[in-house]
Amino acid sequence: MTVKLDFEECLKDSPRFRAAIEVVEGDISDLETRLDKLVKQCHSMLEAGKVYCQNSRNFITGLMELGQHCSGDSVIAECLNKFSSKLSSILDAQAEVIETTQKSVKMKLQNFVKEDVKKFKDVKKEFERSSESLEAALAKNAQVPRGKQHEVEEAGQTLLNARKAFRSEALDYVLQINVIESKKKTDILMAMLSLMDAQAQFFQQGHQSLSELENYRRNLSEQHTHLVLNSAREKRDMEQRHAAIKTKDMSYDDSIMDFSPDAASGIAMEGYLYKRASNAFKTWSRRWFSIQKNQLVYQKKFKDQPTVVVEDLRLCTVKPCFDHERRFCFEVVSPSKSCLLQGDSERQQQGWISAVQNSIASAFQDHREDTHSPRGLERTRSVSAGSGMVSGEQPNAGHEALEEVQKITGNNQCCDCGELGPDWASINLGITLCIVCSGIHRSLGVHFSKVRSLTLDSWEPELIRLMCELGNTAINRIYEARIDEMTIKKPNPSSPRQEKESWIRSKYVEKKFIQKLPETGRSVPLRRSSARRDRANTQDRPVVRPTVKPKPNRATLPRLTGVNQSDLSQKNNTGIRKDDEEEDLSGLHPGALLYRSAALQNFPVMADALAHGADVNWVNAAEDSSTPLIQAVSANSLAASEFLLQNGANVNQADSNGRGPLHHATILGHTGLVCLFLKRGADYNARDKDQKDPITIAVENANADIVTLLRIAKMNKEMREMDGAFGQSGDETYHDIFRDFSQMASNNPEKLKRRSADIK
């Protein structure tokens, strides 16, 4: 170790010693300043290195992603992958250099400044303090008079202590000066040596990594030469083809119209069309339309999710629009919407119309093939024990329902616009509709109108019976009773959709055209059916029924008008005879009117009561809290019960004896009604005041048919619950048996008037 200051010279405290200390202190102060600056520069370098590494890694990631994008070109993909891999290894070595610099340079020098230099400064302060104390003791000792022995001794002792403290601090200070001078060399040299080793290793690894690509770089250079030559050759070929294309005739504007229902892509037709928006501005937009999967769809861009115009082509029609101011227009009409489209030419217009028509025909053909396939036609049904049932036919559907319903007066035209040949229906109103009006009815919601297709949907026999009991003529007498006096113009088939929609909402939702209350009372009496009278005699009830009273706490509504008198007096296919007892219903409010007309099976009056706001679940407190649905059961009217259920009647609402419609149907032995209520979700476990459920009552009455239906329904529900969330809606046998009973109840009800004794 080189001695910076001598210890002997320190004890003398000579001017040479003081001068040497000043030189050392200045040198260490300058060293501190330079080291502090170097540490800050090192910190900046390290931060910049980290940013460089991060950006380099992002660049390498970009190279890898570009290689993945060019995976189809093996030359480019291999080049990018190899180069990015080598750069990644070089970058790892760069990160190690940064880490070494962080540890060996920045931390080492920073510790030297913060620890060693700080310790030097602390010792320096003690040295200066002891030096000042010695100077003060010397001055005091020199000033003491000779004659004051006590002060002389005190000053001498103070001087001795100060000299001892000074010499101790001076020796420590000199020691610290020599130590810091020696450590300065070792720390700086070690830091620089570590940095040089790291840099040498970094460049050595980089050189080695890139040297491994030497042969690959030569091969790549040769491939690049060939690619340049091929590119020039391809450019010349493209220029020649471009010149040849420009010589062709480009004046034609009609695209090729090909309808391909069996195309491998599943797209039967596609091309650009103009579409009119349904907003208030009626703007036109050009969209890419296609026919695929029995749907008409369009999209603005290829990646956009297609927008469906028609869910099922079987539910739409297409026709040209010659009355629109724009040329080449045609309209696609479905139950939910009407879409106006425009082609670029007459040829394109005709091509799309033909394509949609052919797609409709193709969709119907596919549907018929599915329906009449061996799997769809084959049905094996078990004979129910004691029921005497055999396998039956499919439910009335398609054209059978259409023919039956259109036989009714007025049903050969749409109820709302008068278009001929309507093939849609509202089953809760009992009317037929065209496809446009059916879409408007569907938008009203099922609480106003329940729409069903007469040709595409399956129809249960009780629904067909219901449709045949009402019809457009009867319903329009109610809902259009005041259009003559109001001078309202009814829309026609060619009226705009908006006009039809306004009319339908005014007619069925706002009910603007029915006879308003109050009016003159009903003057024509209704005859009471013999079936009701016979049942009263059978159950030992008085022949004269109690007066119908409104439900407690319910205000009695004024009298009604709105039903044609012929509907109140004439026979309406319910079996009412001319000599039956007559009953005046002219003073009843809607709820009571619905209640009595349900018992009399007078469907126009029932519809009139509902139109005037009758509660379909109205309760007659004077007759054991009976409801209109229970009254329909008493009359054994399958169609009246179905009418009430379609209009929201509660199939489980019980009377004051705890008996719901299913109880009453079971007691009276009305098998068809039992079947209907079970299909509509009636509770077969409900018990009356006597704690009897419908099964118990059916067993007591020895009605094997009803017992069979109730037990099959119960067993089917238990099987579904056992299967859990994935259970089916019912097995095939269950549906077949209930279908057979529905057919028989509607078409051959006399076959259900039997007991187990008859079957034996």
C-alpha positions in Angstrom: 0.0 0.0 0.0 1.4 3.4 -0.9 1.4 5.7 2.2 -0.2 9.0 1.3 0.5 10.7 4.7 3.1 9.7 7.3 2.0 9.0 10.8 5.1 10.6 12.3 4.5 13.8 10.4 0.9 13.7 11.7 2.1 13.8 15.3 4.2 16.9 14.6 1.2 18.7 13.1 3.6 20.7 10.9 2.7 23.0 8.1 3.8 20.4 5.7 1.2 18.0 7.3 -1.5 20.6 7.0 -0.7 21.4 3.4 -0.7 17.6 2.6 -4.1 17.3 4.2 -5.5 20.2 2.1 -4.3 18.5 -1.0 -5.8 15.1 -0.1 -9.1 16.8 0.9 -9.3 18.6 -2.4 -8.5 15.4 -4.3 -11.2 13.4 -2.5 -13.8 16.2 -3.0 -13.0 16.2 -6.8 -13.1 12.4 -6.8 -16.6 12.5 -5.2 -17.9 14.9 -7.7 -16.6 12.9 -10.7 -17.8 9.6 -9.3 -21.2 11.0 -8.6 -21.4 12.3 -12.1 -20.2 8.9 -13.5 -22.9 7.1 -11.4 -25.6 9.3 -12.9 -24.3 8.8 -16.4 -24.2 5.0 -15.8 -27.8 5.1 -14.6 -28.8 7.0 -17.8 -26.9 4.5 -19.9 -28.6 1.5 -18.1 -32.1 3.0 -18.5 -31.4 3.7 -22.2 -30.1 0.1 -22.5 -33.3 -1.3 -21.0 -35.4 0.8 -23.4 -33.2 -0.4 -26.3 -33.7 -4.0 -25.2 -37.4 -3.6 -24.9 -37.7 -2.0 -28.3 -35.4 -4.7 -29.7 -37.6 -7.4 -28.3 -40.7 -5.7 -29.8 -38.8 -5.6 -33.2 -38.0 -9.3 -32.8 -41.6 -10.1 -32.0 -42.6 -8.2 -35.1 -40.2 -10.3 -37.2 -41.7 -13.5 -35.7 -45.3 -12.3 -36.4 -44.3 -11.4 -40.0 -42.8 -14.9 -40.3 -46.1 -16.4 -39.2 -48.0 -14.3 -41.7 -45.6 -15.5 -44.4 -45.9 -19.1 -43.4 -47.0 -20.0 -46.9 -43.7 -18.8 -48.3 -41.0 -21.1 -46.9 -38.1 -18.9 -48.0 -39.3 -15.7 -46.3 -40.7 -17.6 -43.2 -37.4 -19.4 -42.7 -35.3 -16.3 -43.1 -37.4 -14.3 -40.6 -37.5 -17.1 -38.0 -33.7 -17.8 -38.2 -32.7 -14.1 -38.0 -35.2 -13.3 -35.2 -33.9 -16.3 -33.2 -30.2 -15.1 -33.5 -31.2 -11.6 -32.6 -33.0 -12.9 -29.6 -29.9 -14.7 -28.3 -27.8 -11.6 -28.9 -30.3 -9.5 -27.1 -30.2 -11.9 -24.1 -26.4 -11.3 -24.0 -27.0 -7.6 -24.2 -29.3 -7.9 -21.2 -26.6 -9.7 -19.3 -24.2 -6.8 -20.0 -26.7 -4.4 -18.6 -27.2 -6.4 -15.5 -23.4 -6.7 -15.0 -23.0 -3.0 -15.4 -25.7 -2.5 -12.9 -24.0 -4.6 -10.3 -20.3 -4.0 -10.9 -20.1 -0.4 -12.0 -23.1 1.5 -10.7 -23.6 -0.2 -7.4 -19.8 -0.5 -6.6 -19.0 3.2 -7.4 -22.2 4.3 -5.7 -21.3 2.4 -2.6 -17.8 4.0 -2.6 -19.3 7.5 -2.7 -22.1 6.8 -0.2 -20.1 4.7 2.3 -16.3 5.3 2.1 -16.3 9.0 1.2 -19.0 9.6 3.8 -16.9 7.9 6.5 -13.9 10.0 5.4 -16.0 13.2 5.9 -17.1 12.1 9.4 -13.5 11.5 10.5 -12.5 14.8 9.0 -15.1 16.6 11.1 -13.8 14.9 14.3 -10.2 15.9 13.3 -11.2 19.5 12.8 -13.0 19.6 16.1 -10.0 18.3 18.0 -7.7 20.7 16.2 -9.8 23.6 17.2 -9.9 22.4 20.8 -6.1 22.1 20.8 -5.7 25.6 19.5 -8.0 26.9 22.2 -6.1 25.0 24.9 -2.7 26.4 23.7 -4.0 29.9 23.6 -5.4 29.6 27.2 -2.2 28.1 28.5 -0.2 30.9 27.0 -2.3 33.6 28.6 -2.1 32.3 32.3 -0.1 34.7 34.6 3.0 33.3 36.3 1.7 34.1 39.8 -1.5 32.2 39.6 -0.4 28.7 40.3 -3.9 27.3 40.4 -4.7 28.6 36.9 -1.4 27.4 35.6 -2.0 23.8 36.7 -5.6 23.9 35.3 -4.5 25.3 31.9 -1.7 22.7 31.7 -4.0 19.8 32.4 -6.5 21.1 29.7 -3.7 21.4 27.2 -2.5 17.9 27.9 -6.0 16.4 27.3 -6.5 18.4 24.1 -3.2 17.3 22.8 -4.0 13.7 23.5 -7.4 14.0 21.8 -5.9 15.8 18.8 -3.2 13.2 18.2 -5.7 10.4 18.4 -8.1 12.0 15.9 -5.2 13.0 13.6 -3.9 9.4 13.5 -7.4 8.2 12.7 -7.8 10.8 10.0 -4.5 9.9 8.4 -5.4 6.2 8.5 -8.7 6.9 6.8 -7.0 9.0 4.1 -4.6 6.2 3.4 -7.4 3.6 3.3 -9.6 5.5 1.0 -6.7 6.2 -1.4 -6.0 2.4 -1.6 -9.7 1.4 -1.9 -10.3 3.9 -4.6 -7.9 2.1 -6.9 -9.2 -1.4 -6.2 -12.9 -0.5 -6.6 -12.5 1.5 -9.8 -10.3 -1.1 -11.4 -12.6 -4.0 -10.4 -15.6 -2.2 -11.8 -13.9 -1.5 -15.1 -12.5 -5.0 -15.4 -16.0 -6.5 -14.9 -17.5 -4.2 -17.5 -14.8 -5.1 -20.0 -15.3 -8.8 -19.4 -19.0 -8.4 -19.9 -18.6 -6.4 -23.1 -16.0 -8.9 -24.5 -18.3 -11.8 -23.8 -21.3 -10.0 -25.4 -19.5 -9.3 -28.6 -18.0 -12.7 -28.7 -21.5 -14.3 -28.3 -22.9 -12.0 -31.0 -20.1 -12.8 -33.4 -20.5 -16.5 -32.8 -24.3 -16.4 -33.3 -24.1 -14.6 -36.6 -21.2 -16.8 -37.8 -23.5 -19.8 -37.5 -25.6 -18.2 -40.3 -22.7 -17.8 -42.7 -23.7 -20.7 -44.9 -27.4 -19.9 -44.7 -26.6 -16.2 -45.7 -24.8 -17.4 -48.8 -27.7 -19.7 -49.9 -30.2 -16.9 -49.2 -28.2 -14.5 -51.3 -28.3 -17.0 -54.2 -32.1 -17.4 -53.8 -32.5 -13.6 -53.7 -30.8 -13.4 -57.1 -33.1 -16.0 -58.6 -36.2 -14.2 -57.1 -35.1 -10.9 -58.6 -34.9 -12.5 -62.1 -38.3 -14.3 -61.6 -39.9 -11.0 -60.4 -38.8 -9.2 -63.5 -40.2 -12.0 -65.7 -43.6 -12.0 -63.9 -43.8 -8.2 -64.1 -43.3 -8.4 -67.9 -46.1 -11.1 -68.1 -48.5 -9.0 -66.1 -47.9 -6.0 -68.3 -48.7 -8.1 -71.3 -52.0 -9.5 -69.8 -53.0 -6.0 -68.7 -52.6 -4.7 -72.2 -54.6 -7.6 -73.6 -57.5 -7.0 -71.1 -57.7 -3.3 -72.0 -58.5 -4.3 -75.6 -61.7 -6.1 -74.6 -65.2 -4.6 -74.6 -66.0 -3.2 -71.1 -69.3 -1.6 -72.0 -71.7 -4.3 -70.6 -73.2 -3.8 -67.1 -75.3 -6.9 -66.5 -73.8 -9.5 -64.2 -74.4 -13.2 -64.8 -77.5 -14.4 -63.0 -77.1 -18.0 -62.0 -79.4 -19.7 -59.5 -77.7 -22.8 -58.1 -79.8 -24.4 -55.3 -77.3 -27.3 -55.1 -74.1 -25.2 -54.9 -71.4 -26.7 -52.8 -71.1 -23.4 -50.8 -74.8 -23.5 -49.9 -75.3 -20.1 -51.6 -78.1 -20.4 -54.2 -77.9 -16.8 -55.4 -75.8 -13.7 -54.5 -75.2 -10.2 -55.8 -75.6 -6.5 -55.1 -79.1 -5.0 -54.6 -80.4 -1.7 -53.4 -82.4 -1.9 -50.2 -84.9 0.7 -48.9 -84.6 1.3 -45.2 -87.6 1.0 -42.9 -86.9 4.3 -41.1 -88.7 7.6 -41.7 -86.2 8.8 -44.3 -86.7 5.7 -46.5 -83.0 5.9 -47.6 -81.6 3.4 -50.1 -78.4 1.5 -49.4 -76.4 -0.9 -51.6 -75.9 -4.3 -49.9 -74.6 -7.7 -50.9 -77.6 -10.1 -50.8 -77.5 -13.9 -50.9 -79.9 -16.8 -50.6 -78.6 -19.5 -48.4 -80.0 -22.1 -46.0 -83.6 -21.2 -47.0 -83.0 -17.6 -45.9 -82.6 -14.3 -47.6 -79.7 -12.4 -46.0 -77.5 -9.4 -46.7 -74.3 -7.8 -45.4 -72.4 -4.6 -46.0 -68.9 -6.0 -45.7 -67.7 -9.6 -46.1 -66.6 -9.9 -42.4 -70.0 -8.5 -41.1 -72.5 -10.9 -39.6 -75.2 -11.4 -42.2 -78.5 -9.7 -41.5 -81.5 -12.0 -42.0 -84.3 -10.5 -44.1 -86.5 -13.6 -44.2 -86.0 -16.4 -41.6 -87.8 -19.0 -43.7 -88.4 -18.6 -47.4 -91.6 -20.8 -47.0 -93.1 -17.9 -45.1 -92.7 -15.2 -47.8 -93.8 -14.1 -51.2 -92.1 -12.0 -53.8 -93.6 -9.7 -56.4 -92.4 -6.9 -58.7 -93.3 -3.3 -57.8 -94.2 -1.3 -60.9 -95.9 1.6 -59.1 -92.7 2.8 -57.4 -90.9 5.8 -58.8 -87.6 3.9 -58.9 -87.1 1.3 -61.7 -86.4 -2.4 -61.4 -87.9 -2.7 -57.9 -89.4 -5.8 -56.3 -90.8 -6.6 -52.9 -90.2 -9.6 -50.5 -93.1 -9.9 -48.0 -92.9 -12.1 -44.9 -95.1 -12.2 -41.8 -92.8 -10.0 -39.8 -91.7 -7.4 -42.4 -91.8 -6.2 -46.0 -88.5 -5.5 -47.8 -88.3 -3.3 -50.9 -85.3 -4.1 -53.1 -84.0 -2.8 -56.4 -81.7 -4.3 -59.1 -79.5 -2.5 -61.5 -81.4 -3.7 -64.6 -84.6 -5.4 -65.6 -82.7 -8.6 -66.2 -81.3 -8.5 -62.7 -84.7 -7.8 -61.3 -86.3 -10.8 -63.0 -83.3 -12.9 -62.1 -83.8 -12.2 -58.4 -87.5 -12.7 -58.5 -87.1 -16.1 -60.2 -84.4 -17.0 -57.7 -86.6 -16.2 -54.7 -89.5 -18.1 -56.2 -87.4 -21.1 -57.0 -85.9 -21.0 -53.4 -89.4 -21.0 -52.0 -90.4 -24.0 -54.0 -87.2 -25.7 -53.1 -87.8 -25.0 -49.4 -91.3 -26.5 -49.6 -89.9 -29.6 -51.5 -87.3 -30.1 -48.7 -90.0 -29.8 -46.1 -92.2 -32.3 -47.8 -89.4 -34.8 -48.2 -88.6 -34.5 -44.5 -92.3 -34.9 -43.6 -92.9 -38.0 -45.8 -89.6 -39.7 -45.2 -89.9 -43.3 -43.9 -88.7 -42.1 -40.5 -91.3 -39.4 -40.4 -94.2 -41.5 -41.5 -93.5 -44.6 -39.4 -95.5 -44.4 -36.2 -96.1 -47.4 -34.0 -98.6 -46.8 -31.2 -99.5 -49.0 -28.3 -103.1 -49.8 -27.5 -104.0 -48.2 -24.2 -105.3 -50.6 -21.5 -109.0 -50.4 -21.4 -109.2 -47.4 -23.8 -110.0 -49.3 -27.0 -107.8 -46.8 -28.9 -106.0 -47.7 -32.1 -103.4 -45.8 -34.0 -104.7 -42.6 -35.6 -103.7 -40.1 -38.2 -101.5 -37.1 -38.0 -103.1 -33.9 -36.7 -105.0 -31.9 -39.3 -102.4 -29.7 -40.8 -101.4 -27.8 -43.9 -104.0 -27.6 -46.6 -106.6 -29.6 -44.6 -106.8 -26.8 -42.0 -106.8 -24.2 -44.9 -109.8 -25.9 -46.6 -111.8 -26.3 -43.4 -111.3 -22.7 -42.2 -111.8 -21.0 -45.6 -115.2 -22.6 -45.9 -116.6 -20.3 -43.2 -118.3 -17.2 -44.5 -115.9 -14.3 -45.0 -112.8 -16.3 -44.4 -111.8 -16.4 -48.1 -110.6 -12.8 -47.7 -108.2 -11.3 -45.2 -110.2 -10.0 -42.2 -108.3 -6.7 -42.1 -107.4 -5.7 -45.7 -109.6 -8.0 -47.9 -106.8 -9.8 -49.8 -108.0 -13.0 -51.4 -106.8 -16.4 -50.3 -105.4 -15.7 -46.8 -103.4 -18.6 -45.5 -102.6 -17.2 -42.0 -104.9 -17.1 -38.9 -105.2 -15.5 -35.5 -106.3 -18.4 -33.3 -107.5 -16.4 -30.3 -109.6 -14.1 -32.5 -110.8 -16.8 -34.9 -110.0 -14.9 -38.1 -107.9 -15.4 -41.3 -105.2 -13.0 -42.4 -102.9 -12.4 -45.3 -99.1 -12.6 -44.8 -98.7 -8.8 -44.4 -101.5 -8.4 -41.8 -100.3 -11.6 -40.0 -96.9 -10.0 -39.5 -98.6 -6.9 -38.1 -100.7 -9.0 -35.8 -97.6 -10.9 -34.6 -96.0 -7.5 -33.7 -99.0 -6.7 -31.4 -98.0 -9.5 -29.0 -99.7 -12.8 -28.1 -101.9 -11.0 -25.5 -103.7 -9.4 -28.5 -103.3 -11.9 -31.3 -101.8 -15.4 -31.7 -100.7 -15.9 -35.3 -100.4 -19.3 -36.9 -100.0 -20.5 -40.5 -102.9 -22.5 -42.1 -100.5 -24.3 -44.4 -97.2 -24.7 -42.6 -98.1 -25.3 -38.9 -99.8 -28.4 -37.4 -103.3 -27.8 -36.3 -105.0 -29.7 -33.5 -108.6 -30.6 -34.2 -110.0 -28.5 -31.4 -108.3 -25.4 -32.9 -109.9 -26.1 -36.3 -113.3 -26.5 -34.5 -112.7 -23.1 -32.8 -111.8 -21.4 -36.1 -115.0 -22.8 -37.7 -117.2 -21.4 -34.9 -116.2 -17.8 -35.5 -114.8 -16.3 -38.7 -114.1 -12.9 -40.2 -117.8 -11.9 -40.7 -118.7 -12.5 -37.1 -115.6 -10.8 -35.7 -115.9 -7.8 -38.0 -119.5 -7.3 -36.8 -117.9 -6.7 -33.4 -114.6 -4.9 -34.1 -115.9 -2.8 -37.1 -119.4 -2.1 -35.8 -119.0 1.7 -36.1 -116.9 2.2 -39.2 -119.9 3.3 -41.2 -121.0 6.0 -38.8 -117.4 7.1 -38.3 -116.7 7.2 -42.1 -113.5 5.3 -41.6 -111.8 4.0 -44.8 -110.7 0.4 -44.4 -107.4 -0.5 -46.0 -107.3 -2.6 -49.2 -104.7 -5.2 -50.3 -102.6 -2.6 -52.1 -102.5 -0.1 -49.2 -99.1 0.6 -47.7 -98.0 -1.5 -44.7 -98.0 1.6 -42.5 -101.7 2.2 -43.2 -102.6 -1.4 -42.5 -100.6 -1.4 -39.3 -102.4 1.8 -38.1 -105.8 0.3 -38.9 -105.0 -3.0 -37.1 -103.8 -1.2 -34.0 -106.8 1.0 -33.9 -109.1 -2.0 -34.4 -107.7 -4.5 -31.9 -105.6 -2.6 -29.5 -107.4 0.7 -29.1 -110.8 -0.8 -30.1 -112.0 2.4 -31.7 -114.6 0.8 -33.9 -116.6 -1.3 -31.4 -119.9 -0.1 -30.0 -119.1 2.2 -27.1 -120.7 1.9 -23.7 -123.3 2.8 -22.5 -125.9 2.0 -25.2 -129.4 0.5 -25.4 -129.6 -2.9 -23.8 -129.8 -6.2 -25.5 -133.5 -6.9 -26.3 -133.2 -10.3 -27.8 -133.2 -13.2 -25.3 -130.7 -16.1 -25.5 -132.0 -19.6 -25.2 -130.6 -21.8 -22.5 -129.1 -25.0 -23.9 -130.8 -28.3 -23.1 -127.4 -29.7 -22.1 -127.2 -27.2 -19.2 -130.8 -28.0 -18.1 -130.2 -31.7 -18.3 -127.0 -31.4 -16.2 -128.9 -29.4 -13.6 -131.5 -32.1 -13.3 -128.8 -34.8 -13.1 -127.1 -33.1 -10.2 -130.4 -32.5 -8.4 -130.2 -28.7 -8.9 -133.2 -26.5 -9.4 -134.2 -26.0 -13.0 -134.2 -22.2 -12.6 -130.6 -20.9 -12.1 -129.8 -18.2 -9.6 -129.5 -14.7 -11.0 -126.0 -14.0 -12.4 -124.3 -11.5 -10.1 -121.1 -9.7 -10.6 -118.0 -10.7 -8.6 -117.9 -9.1 -5.1 -116.2 -5.8 -5.0 -116.4 -5.5 -8.8 -118.4 -2.7 -10.3 -121.2 -3.8 -12.6 -120.5 -2.5 -16.1 -123.2 -0.9 -18.2 -125.2 -2.8 -20.8 -123.5 -3.8 -24.1 -124.4 -3.6 -27.7 -122.2 -4.5 -30.7 -123.4 -8.1 -31.5 -125.8 -8.5 -34.3 -129.2 -9.6 -33.1 -129.0 -12.6 -35.4 -126.1 -13.8 -33.4 -128.2 -13.7 -30.3 -131.3 -15.5 -31.6 -130.3 -17.8 -34.3 -128.9 -21.4 -34.0 -125.1 -21.4 -34.2 -124.2 -25.0 -34.5 -124.3 -25.6 -30.7 -127.4 -27.9 -30.6 -129.7 -25.3 -29.2 -133.3 -26.1 -30.1 -136.1 -23.6 -30.8 -138.1 -24.9 -27.8 -135.3 -24.4 -25.3 -135.8 -22.1 -22.3 -134.9 -18.5 -23.2 -132.9 -16.2 -20.9 -132.5 -12.4 -21.2 -128.8 -11.4 -21.0 -129.3 -7.8 -22.1 -128.4 -6.3 -18.7 -125.2 -8.2 -18.1 -121.8 -6.6 -17.9 -118.9 -8.2 -19.9 -117.7 -10.6 -17.3 -121.2 -12.0 -16.6 -122.0 -12.0 -20.3 -118.9 -14.1 -21.0 -119.9 -16.4 -18.2 -123.4 -17.1 -19.5 -122.5 -17.2 -23.2 -119.8 -19.8 -22.4 -122.5 -22.0 -21.0 -124.7 -21.4 -24.0 -121.7 -22.0 -26.4 -122.5 -18.8 -28.2 -119.1 -17.8 -29.7 -120.0 -14.4 -31.2 -121.3 -13.3 -27.9 -118.2 -14.6 -26.1 -116.0 -12.7 -28.5 -118.2 -9.6 -28.0 -117.8 -9.8 -24.3 -114.0 -10.2 -24.5 -113.9 -7.2 -27.0 -115.6 -5.1 -24.3 -113.1 -6.0 -21.7 -114.6 -9.1 -20.0 -112.3 -10.8 -17.5 -111.7 -14.2 -19.0 -111.4 -15.6 -15.4 -114.5 -13.8 -14.1 -115.9 -15.4 -10.9 -119.6 -15.8 -10.2 -119.9 -15.7 -6.4 -123.6 -16.7 -6.7 -122.7 -20.1 -8.3 -119.9 -21.5 -6.1 -117.3 -19.0 -7.6 -117.6 -20.7 -11.0 -115.7 -19.3 -14.0 -116.5 -19.1 -17.7 -114.2 -22.1 -18.4 -116.1 -24.2 -15.9 -119.3 -23.2 -17.6 -117.9 -24.3 -20.9 -117.1 -27.7 -19.3 -120.6 -28.0 -18.0 -121.8 -27.6 -21.6 -119.2 -30.2 -22.8 -118.0 -27.7 -25.3 -114.5 -28.4 -26.5 -114.3 -25.4 -28.8 -115.6 -23.0 -26.2 -113.0 -24.2 -23.7 -110.3 -23.9 -26.3 -111.5 -20.3 -27.1 -111.3 -19.3 -23.5 -107.9 -20.9 -23.0 -106.5 -19.2 -26.1 -107.6 -15.9 -24.6 -105.8 -16.4 -21.3 -108.2 -18.5 -19.2 -106.6 -20.1 -16.1 -106.8 -23.9 -16.6 -106.3 -24.4 -12.8 -108.6 -21.8 -11.4 -110.9 -23.6 -8.9 -114.4 -22.8 -7.6 -115.4 -22.5 -4.0 -115.4 -26.4 -3.7 -111.8 -26.5 -4.8 -112.7 -28.0 -8.2 -111.0 -26.7 -11.3 -112.0 -27.3 -14.9 -110.2 -30.7 -14.8 -112.2 -31.8 -11.8 -115.5 -30.9 -13.4 -114.6 -32.6 -16.7 -113.7 -35.7 -14.9 -116.9 -35.7 -12.8 -119.0 -35.3 -15.9 -117.0 -37.8 -17.9 -116.0 -35.4 -20.7 -112.9 -37.3 -21.9 -112.1 -34.8 -24.7 -112.0 -31.9 -22.3 -109.8 -33.9 -19.9 -107.4 -34.5 -22.8 -107.5 -30.8 -23.7 -106.9 -29.5 -20.1 -104.0 -32.0 -19.6 -102.4 -30.8 -22.8 -102.8 -27.2 -21.6 -101.0 -27.9 -18.3 -103.9 -28.7 -15.9 -102.8 -29.9 -12.4 -103.9 -33.5 -12.1 -102.8 -33.6 -8.4 -105.1 -30.8 -7.3 -107.6 -31.9 -4.6 -111.1 -30.5 -3.9 -112.7 -30.0 -0.5 -113.3 -33.7 -0.2 -109.6 -34.3 -0.8 -110.2 -36.0 -4.1 -107.9 -35.5 -7.1 -109.1 -36.1 -10.7 -107.6 -39.6 -10.8 -109.6 -40.7 -7.7 -112.8 -39.3 -9.1 -112.2 -41.0 -12.5 -111.6 -44.4 -10.7 -114.8 -43.9 -8.6 -116.8 -43.2 -11.8 -115.2 -46.2 -13.5 -114.1 -44.1 -16.5 -111.3 -46.1 -17.9 -110.5 -43.5 -20.7 -110.0 -40.7 -18.3 -108.1 -42.8 -15.8 -105.7 -43.8 -18.7 -105.2 -40.2 -19.7 -104.5 -39.0 -16.2 -102.1 -41.8 -15.4 -100.2 -41.4 -18.7 -99.9 -37.6 -18.1 -98.6 -38.2 -14.6 -96.2 -40.9 -15.6 -94.9 -38.8 -18.5 -94.2 -35.8 -16.1 -92.4 -38.1 -13.6 -90.2 -39.5 -16.4 -89.2 -35.9 -17.5 -88.4 -34.9 -14.0 -86.3 -38.0 -13.5 -84.3 -37.1 -16.7 -83.6 -33.6 -15.2 -82.7 -30.6 -17.2 -82.1 -32.7 -20.3 -85.5 -34.4 -20.2 -87.6 -34.4 -23.4 -91.0 -32.7 -23.8 -92.7 -36.1 -23.7 -92.3 -39.5 -25.3 -93.9 -40.5 -28.6 -96.5 -42.8 -27.1 -97.8 -40.0 -24.8 -98.2 -37.6 -27.8 -99.8 -40.3 -30.0 -102.5 -41.3 -27.4 -103.4 -37.7 -26.6 -103.5 -36.9 -30.4 -106.0 -39.8 -30.9 -108.2 -38.7 -28.0 -108.2 -35.1 -29.5 -109.2 -36.4 -32.9 -112.0 -38.5 -31.4 -113.3 -35.7 -29.2 -113.5 -33.4 -32.1 -114.7 -35.7 -34.9 -116.4 -38.7 -33.1 -117.4 -37.6 -29.6 -120.0 -40.3 -29.3 -117.2 -42.9 -29.1 -116.0 -41.4 -25.8 -119.5 -41.7 -24.1 -118.6 -45.0 -22.4 -117.5 -46.5 -19.1 -115.5 -49.5 -18.2 -118.7 -51.6 -18.3 -119.1 -50.8 -21.9 -115.6 -51.8 -22.7 -116.0 -55.1 -21.0 
